[in-house]
Amino acid sequence: MSSFDLIVRGGSVATAVDVMRADIAVKDGKIAALGSNLGDAARIVDATGRIVTPGGVDSHCHIEQLSAMGVVNADTFETGTASAALGGTTTVIPFVAQHKGLDLATVAKDYHALAAKGAIIDYALHLIVTDPTDVLLTEQLPELVKAGHGSIKIFMTYDAMKVDDEQVLDILLKARELGALVCAHAENHGMIKWMVQRLLERGYTAPKYHAVSHPRGSEAEAFNRLITMSELIDQPVMIFHVSTEEGAATINAARARGVKVWAETCPQYLFLTAQDLDKPGTEGAKWCCSPPPRQARDIEALWAALERGDLQTITSDHAPFSYDEKGKLSAGPNPNFKQIPNGMPGLQARLPLLFDAMVSKGRMEITDFVRLTATAPAQIYNIADRKGSIAIGKDADLAIWDTEKEVTFTDETMADATGYTPYVGMTVKGWPTTVVRRGDVIVDDGKLTGTAGTGQFLPRTGGKAAAPTGKIAPEFDPALNFGAKLI
């Protein structure tokens, strides 16, 4: 009888701190041993000449979600997590998306049902709060956080989703009380709305003007405002999809003075620019996301921020809308840029793009690649007891990389349901040909073998990332009776 269920043999094992030659033995879905001459197993995977990393953790993606424009993502949990697995990702954190007037507890129940039916890989769920009523804040949110939803997302823009500054403060205070992390899409709504109106009035309607409608200053201003509010409440925040040099500088300054602010960027801001939206007809709609891709100097600034540690994770912000009447062209065959649903697919492309840039091309180290795409997000979102690293006792989530395999992205190579990739024509070197989730091989020689409904929900609290650093700001006067335990 075999001692182990699986042994991955002969590979170079990469973690966020080291690279070593080791075999990995798996028992009951967990990593049971690391070393050499580990004995026999029911299945042996030969990783000779290959790099073995932890399965990726994509902590920001949208799957089977209704958008603010009333359009549903192209992906189901099955197609979305299939594409993630084929790209080396074994854990995702998509969203329970409340829209104004909806009951958050009911929405959460519905998303859980969709995920339980379709997910091939493991998942946690963020809570999107757009309607912070007294009932939501005092009754529903505490119960949902207690049930394992340790992070809350807010929008500071989009007419149908945004919360105003007073509501942001209410949510920050409640998150502090509950030990939850607050994540934010932070752009200045007034600046964007003002620009949109003037562009449309002057006939600038093509998709490329979407990039113009989001002034780069709207990002840094909103970051600063959110950070200032978080300092008042002493509630840590995660800022999503940093896209500009100025935004990165704002985060750098806040972290330098000790503010507990986390931040991420995405491949679309590291590999694309606003010029990618300048396509014939409406084709540029495929590249419309918010915030939009920026300029070459922003790309360099973001890489520098990753190297400094100002940005802790790189996520896909996968938001897939098909290029047809069900998605990008839902307003008609010739929509203006404001009528185009925002978002682009990226779950499958995320890790190969980053492996090529960071490892194959030598922009950073393999340990940095692991840290930014697996270990750090697992730590920040409090699933590091199971995910994000290769260590005894962790879930056996592994990606085995053929470092010589070259793949050119085409619309046909992507397994999600979007029908196109914004990275079309790009060639990457390095591909995850075998992927293991909790000891089960779910991608074998580049082919999906995992099945829908086998992914597991990962309940979690906010963890250390959500822990306040000290007392609420002095101007938050206890005489205002906010509760002595918070002062």
C-alpha positions in Angstrom: 0.0 0.0 0.0 1.3 3.4 -0.9 2.4 5.8 1.8 1.0 8.9 0.0 -1.7 9.7 -2.5 0.6 11.8 -4.7 4.2 12.7 -5.0 5.5 15.5 -7.2 9.0 14.4 -7.9 12.1 16.1 -9.3 11.1 19.7 -9.5 12.5 22.9 -8.2 10.2 24.1 -5.5 9.7 27.9 -5.3 8.3 29.7 -2.3 8.1 33.4 -1.4 11.5 33.1 0.3 13.5 30.4 -1.3 14.0 27.9 -4.2 15.0 24.3 -3.4 15.2 21.0 -5.1 12.6 18.8 -3.3 9.9 16.3 -3.8 6.4 17.0 -2.5 4.3 14.2 -0.9 0.6 14.6 -0.5 -1.8 12.8 1.8 -5.5 13.5 2.2 -5.2 16.8 0.2 -2.4 18.2 2.4 1.3 18.5 1.9 2.6 15.7 4.1 6.4 15.8 3.4 9.1 17.7 1.6 12.4 16.1 0.8 14.0 13.3 -1.3 13.5 9.6 -1.4 10.0 10.0 0.1 8.8 6.5 -0.9 5.9 5.5 -3.1 2.5 7.1 -3.9 -0.7 6.1 -5.7 0.3 8.6 -8.3 3.7 10.1 -9.3 4.0 13.3 -11.2 7.4 13.9 -12.8 8.4 17.5 -12.5 12.0 17.0 -13.5 13.4 20.2 -15.1 10.3 22.2 -14.1 9.5 24.8 -11.4 6.8 24.0 -8.8 5.0 27.0 -7.2 2.0 27.3 -5.0 -1.2 27.5 -6.9 -2.1 31.1 -7.5 -4.5 33.0 -5.3 -6.5 35.6 -7.3 -8.0 37.8 -4.7 -9.9 40.1 -7.0 -12.1 38.7 -9.8 -15.8 38.9 -10.8 -17.5 35.7 -11.7 -21.2 35.2 -12.6 -21.9 38.7 -11.3 -24.5 41.3 -12.3 -22.7 44.5 -13.2 -23.7 48.1 -12.3 -25.0 48.4 -15.8 -27.4 45.4 -15.4 -25.2 43.1 -17.6 -24.2 39.7 -16.3 -20.6 38.6 -16.6 -20.0 36.1 -19.5 -18.5 33.5 -17.1 -20.3 31.1 -14.8 -18.4 29.7 -11.8 -17.6 26.7 -13.9 -16.1 28.5 -16.9 -14.4 31.1 -14.8 -12.7 28.7 -12.5 -11.8 26.4 -15.3 -9.9 29.3 -17.0 -8.3 30.1 -13.6 -7.1 26.5 -13.2 -5.7 26.3 -16.7 -3.7 29.5 -15.9 -2.3 28.0 -12.6 -4.7 29.6 -10.1 -6.2 27.3 -7.5 -8.0 29.9 -5.3 -10.2 32.9 -6.2 -12.0 35.5 -4.2 -14.9 36.9 -6.3 -17.8 39.0 -5.0 -21.2 38.9 -3.4 -22.5 41.9 -5.3 -25.2 43.9 -3.5 -27.0 46.5 -5.6 -29.0 49.3 -4.1 -32.2 48.0 -2.6 -31.2 44.4 -2.5 -30.9 42.3 0.7 -27.3 41.4 1.2 -28.0 38.2 3.0 -30.2 37.0 0.2 -27.6 38.0 -2.4 -24.9 36.1 -0.4 -27.1 32.9 -0.3 -27.6 33.1 -4.1 -23.8 33.5 -4.8 -23.0 30.6 -2.6 -25.4 28.4 -4.5 -23.8 29.4 -7.8 -20.3 28.8 -6.5 -21.2 25.4 -4.9 -22.6 24.2 -8.2 -19.9 25.4 -10.5 -16.5 26.0 -8.8 -13.7 23.8 -9.8 -11.2 25.5 -7.5 -11.5 26.8 -4.0 -13.0 30.2 -3.2 -13.8 32.8 -0.6 -16.2 35.7 -1.2 -15.9 39.5 -0.6 -19.1 41.4 0.3 -19.9 44.4 -2.0 -21.9 46.9 0.1 -23.7 49.7 -1.9 -26.7 50.3 0.4 -25.4 50.5 4.0 -28.8 50.7 5.8 -29.0 50.4 9.6 -30.3 46.8 9.2 -27.4 45.9 7.0 -24.8 47.4 9.3 -26.3 46.2 12.6 -27.8 42.9 11.7 -26.7 41.4 8.3 -23.1 42.4 8.2 -22.2 41.0 11.6 -23.8 37.7 10.7 -22.1 37.5 7.3 -18.7 38.3 8.7 -19.2 35.7 11.4 -20.0 33.2 8.7 -16.6 33.7 7.1 -16.8 36.7 4.8 -13.9 38.7 6.2 -13.7 41.5 3.6 -16.1 44.3 2.5 -15.8 46.1 -0.8 -17.0 49.6 -1.5 -17.2 51.7 -4.6 -16.4 55.5 -4.5 -17.7 55.8 -8.1 -20.4 54.5 -10.5 -23.8 56.0 -10.1 -25.5 52.6 -9.2 -22.8 51.4 -6.8 -21.1 54.3 -5.0 -21.2 55.2 -1.4 -20.7 58.7 -0.2 -18.1 59.8 2.3 -20.4 59.6 5.3 -21.4 56.1 4.3 -17.7 55.2 3.9 -17.1 56.3 7.4 -20.0 54.2 8.7 -18.7 51.1 6.9 -15.1 51.7 8.1 -16.4 52.0 11.7 -18.4 48.8 11.4 -15.6 46.9 9.8 -13.3 48.0 12.7 -15.9 46.6 15.2 -16.2 43.3 13.3 -12.5 42.8 12.5 -13.2 42.9 8.7 -10.9 44.3 6.0 -12.4 47.1 3.8 -11.4 47.1 0.1 -12.2 49.9 -2.3 -12.5 50.9 -5.9 -11.4 54.5 -5.3 -11.8 57.1 -8.0 -13.3 60.6 -7.8 -16.8 60.2 -9.0 -17.4 63.9 -9.7 -14.3 64.3 -11.8 -15.3 61.3 -14.0 -18.9 62.4 -14.3 -17.9 65.9 -15.3 -15.4 64.6 -17.9 -17.9 62.1 -19.4 -20.6 64.8 -19.8 -18.2 67.1 -21.7 -16.7 64.5 -23.9 -20.2 63.2 -25.0 -21.5 66.8 -25.6 -18.6 67.4 -28.0 -19.1 64.2 -29.9 -16.1 62.3 -28.5 -17.9 58.9 -28.1 -15.5 56.2 -29.4 -14.2 53.6 -26.9 -10.8 55.3 -26.7 -12.4 58.2 -25.0 -13.2 56.0 -22.0 -9.5 56.4 -21.0 -9.8 60.2 -21.3 -13.0 60.2 -19.2 -11.1 58.9 -16.1 -8.6 61.7 -15.2 -5.5 60.3 -13.7 -5.8 62.7 -10.8 -9.2 61.2 -9.9 -7.3 58.2 -8.6 -4.8 59.9 -6.3 -7.5 62.2 -5.0 -9.8 59.3 -4.1 -6.9 57.3 -2.6 -5.9 60.3 -0.4 -9.5 60.8 0.7 -10.0 57.1 1.6 -6.7 56.9 3.4 -7.6 60.1 5.4 -10.9 58.5 6.4 -9.3 55.3 7.3 -6.8 57.2 9.6 -9.7 58.9 11.3 -11.3 55.5 12.2 -8.0 53.6 12.4 -9.4 51.0 10.0 -7.0 49.3 7.5 -8.0 49.4 3.9 -7.0 47.6 0.7 -7.0 49.8 -2.4 -7.8 47.9 -5.6 -6.3 48.2 -9.1 -3.8 51.0 -8.8 -3.2 52.3 -12.3 -1.2 55.6 -12.1 2.2 56.8 -11.0 0.5 59.4 -8.8 -1.7 56.8 -7.2 1.3 54.7 -6.3 3.1 57.7 -4.9 0.1 58.5 -2.6 0.2 54.9 -1.2 3.9 55.2 -0.7 3.5 58.4 1.3 0.8 56.9 3.4 2.7 53.7 4.2 5.8 55.8 5.0 4.0 57.5 7.8 2.7 54.2 9.2 -0.9 54.0 7.7 -2.0 50.4 7.4 -3.0 50.6 3.7 -2.6 47.7 1.3 -2.8 47.9 -2.4 -2.8 45.9 -5.6 -2.3 46.3 -9.3 -3.4 44.2 -12.3 -1.8 42.9 -15.5 -3.8 45.4 -17.6 -1.9 48.2 -15.9 1.5 46.5 -16.3 1.2 45.3 -20.0 -1.4 47.6 -21.7 -1.8 51.4 -22.3 -4.6 53.7 -23.2 -3.5 53.4 -26.8 -4.9 49.8 -26.8 -8.4 51.3 -26.7 -7.7 53.1 -30.1 -9.1 50.5 -32.4 -11.4 50.7 -35.5 -15.1 51.0 -34.9 -16.2 49.6 -31.5 -13.4 47.0 -31.1 -11.8 49.2 -28.5 -14.7 48.2 -26.2 -12.8 45.0 -25.5 -10.1 47.1 -23.7 -12.6 49.3 -21.7 -12.1 48.7 -17.9 -12.1 51.0 -14.9 -9.7 52.5 -14.1 -8.4 52.4 -17.7 -4.9 51.4 -18.8 -2.7 54.5 -18.6 0.7 55.3 -20.1 4.2 53.7 -20.4 5.5 55.8 -17.5 2.8 54.5 -15.3 3.8 50.9 -16.2 7.3 51.6 -15.0 6.1 53.4 -11.8 3.9 50.4 -10.9 6.8 47.9 -11.4 8.9 50.1 -9.2 6.1 50.2 -6.6 5.9 46.4 -6.6 9.7 46.2 -6.1 9.5 48.6 -3.2 6.7 46.7 -1.6 4.1 49.5 -1.8 1.9 47.2 -3.8 1.5 43.8 -2.2 -0.5 41.8 -4.8 -1.2 41.5 -8.5 -4.8 40.3 -9.2 -6.7 39.9 -12.5 -9.8 42.0 -11.8 -11.3 39.5 -14.2 -14.6 41.1 -15.3 -15.6 39.3 -18.5 -18.1 40.8 -20.9 -18.6 39.2 -24.3 -18.2 41.3 -27.4 -21.8 41.1 -28.5 -25.3 42.2 -27.6 -25.2 40.3 -24.3 -22.1 42.1 -23.1 -20.0 45.0 -24.5 -22.6 45.8 -27.2 -25.7 45.5 -24.9 -26.6 49.1 -25.6 -26.6 48.5 -29.4 -24.0 47.9 -32.2 -22.5 51.4 -31.9 -22.5 52.4 -28.2 -20.8 55.4 -26.9 -17.9 54.7 -24.4 -20.2 55.4 -21.4 -22.6 52.7 -22.5 -19.9 50.0 -22.6 -19.7 47.6 -19.6 -16.4 48.0 -17.9 -14.1 45.1 -17.5 -11.9 42.6 -19.3 -11.0 38.9 -18.9 -7.8 37.9 -17.2 -8.1 34.9 -14.9 -6.2 32.5 -17.2 -3.7 35.1 -18.5 -2.6 36.6 -15.1 0.0 34.1 -14.0 1.6 33.3 -17.5 2.0 37.0 -18.2 3.6 37.6 -14.9 5.8 34.5 -15.0 7.1 35.6 -18.4 7.8 39.2 -17.3 9.2 38.4 -13.9 10.9 35.0 -14.3 11.6 34.3 -17.9 12.6 37.9 -18.7 14.2 38.5 -15.3 12.3 41.6 -14.2 12.0 40.2 -10.7 12.8 36.9 -8.9 10.7 33.8 -8.8 10.3 34.3 -5.1 8.7 37.7 -5.9 6.4 36.1 -8.4 5.2 33.6 -5.7 4.9 36.3 -3.1 2.8 38.7 -5.2 0.5 36.1 -6.8 0.0 33.6 -4.0 1.6 34.1 -0.6 0.8 37.7 0.0 -2.9 37.6 -1.0 -3.3 34.5 1.1 -1.9 36.3 4.1 -3.8 39.6 3.6 -7.1 37.8 3.2 -6.5 35.4 6.0 -6.4 32.0 4.2 -2.6 31.5 4.7 -3.3 28.6 7.1 -4.3 26.6 4.0 -3.2 28.5 0.9 -0.4 30.5 -0.8 2.7 28.5 0.1 4.3 25.1 -0.2 4.7 23.8 3.4 3.8 20.8 5.4 0.2 21.0 6.5 -0.9 23.4 3.8 -3.4 22.4 1.1 -1.6 20.7 -1.7 -2.2 23.4 -4.3 0.5 23.4 -6.9 1.3 24.7 -10.3 4.1 23.0 -12.3 5.7 25.3 -14.8 7.3 24.2 -18.1 9.8 27.1 -18.3 10.5 26.6 -22.0 6.9 26.3 -23.3 6.0 29.3 -25.4 2.4 30.3 -25.9 1.0 33.1 -28.1 -2.3 34.4 -26.8 -5.2 34.1 -29.2 -8.9 34.4 -28.6 -9.2 30.7 -29.1 -6.5 29.8 -26.4 -8.7 31.2 -23.6 -11.0 28.9 -21.7 -13.3 31.5 -20.2 -16.6 32.4 -21.9 -15.7 35.9 -23.0 -14.7 35.0 -26.5 -11.6 37.2 -26.7 -8.5 38.2 -24.7 -7.1 41.7 -24.4 -3.6 40.2 -24.6 -4.1 38.8 -28.1 -0.9 38.4 -30.0 1.4 38.5 -27.0 3.8 35.5 -26.6 4.8 34.3 -23.1 7.5 31.9 -22.1 6.6 29.6 -19.2 3.3 27.8 -18.8 1.6 25.8 -16.0 1.1 22.5 -17.7 0.0 20.6 -14.5 -2.1 22.0 -11.7 -3.0 20.4 -8.4 -5.8 21.5 -6.1 -5.9 19.8 -2.7 -3.9 16.9 -4.0 -6.1 16.3 -7.0 -4.6 16.9 -10.5 -7.1 19.3 -12.1 -5.0 20.2 -15.1 -2.9 17.4 -16.6 -0.5 18.2 -19.5 -2.4 21.4 -20.2 -5.9 19.7 -20.3 -8.6 20.4 -17.7 -9.5 17.3 -15.6 -11.2 19.0 -12.7 -14.9 19.0 -12.4 -17.6 21.5 -11.5 -18.7 21.6 -7.9 -15.5 20.3 -6.4 -14.2 23.6 -5.2 -14.6 24.4 -1.5 -15.7 27.6 0.3 -13.0 29.1 2.5 -14.5 30.8 5.5 -12.3 33.5 7.0 -12.1 36.5 9.2 -10.4 39.8 8.3 -7.2 38.5 10.0 -4.1 40.6 10.9 -4.5 42.8 7.8 -7.8 44.1 9.3 -6.4 44.7 12.8 -6.4 48.4 13.8 -3.0 49.8 14.6 -4.0 52.0 17.6 -6.6 54.3 18.8 -9.2 56.2 16.8 -8.1 59.7 15.9 -8.4 62.3 18.8 -10.9 64.3 16.9 -13.3 61.3 17.0 -14.4 62.7 20.4 -15.6 60.0 22.9 -18.1 62.6 24.2 -20.0 62.0 21.0 -20.9 58.6 22.5 -19.6 56.4 19.8 -18.9 53.7 22.4 -16.1 53.6 24.9 -14.7 50.3 23.6 -13.8 52.0 20.3 -11.9 54.9 21.9 
